Every structure is written in C-alpha cells, then in structure tokens.
Amino acid sequence: MDSLNDIARLLRAARALAKLRQDELAKHARVSRQMVARIEKAGKGIPFEAIEKVRRALERKGIEFFPATATHGPAIALRKEKKSPSESE
C-alpha cells in the first residue's frame, strides 16, 4: 500500500493537472479547503472518506489514477476528451 506521503503527492499533482485550486477541488469533493490542504500535506488524522471524496472528484474532472507496479510508482493521467463524430471528419 502507498504511504500517506505518496498519496498526498499524487493527489496534489492530480489537482495541478486538472488545473484546480484547492478551494475549487474542495467544492467538487464536498470537503473543506482546509481538508484538501491537510491531505496534500499528509497531515495527521485525515479520514479515509475525505481522501476518497477528493479522488472521486478528480476522476470526475478527467484524472485517471494508475497503481504502482514492480517497475514504477503510482501514476496519473488526464483523459482526452472524446471527439464528436463531426470533429472526426
């Protein structure tokens, strides 16, 4: 399992990739901005539910999370927007 520091670093990077400020992410995740800041700093006493709310909010904003493997750590990516059929032509 990833350490809280690894999770914090990944969520902070995901927020930056999604181009969200802490207050914007907090609103989408339905947590306080202070909770987002605590998560990103790997603070003590962070409820697992809060981390999951933030992760799900980032996923709704197009972030994909990939687990660590034997050769690399966890990763994130921004999903490409699907093109409409008229844009494909």
Secondary structure, DSSP 8 states (H G I E B T S, - for coil): ---HHHHHHHHHHHHHHTT--HHHHHHHHTS-HHHHHHHHTT-TT--HHHHHHHHHHHHHTTEEEE---SSS--EEEE------HHHH-
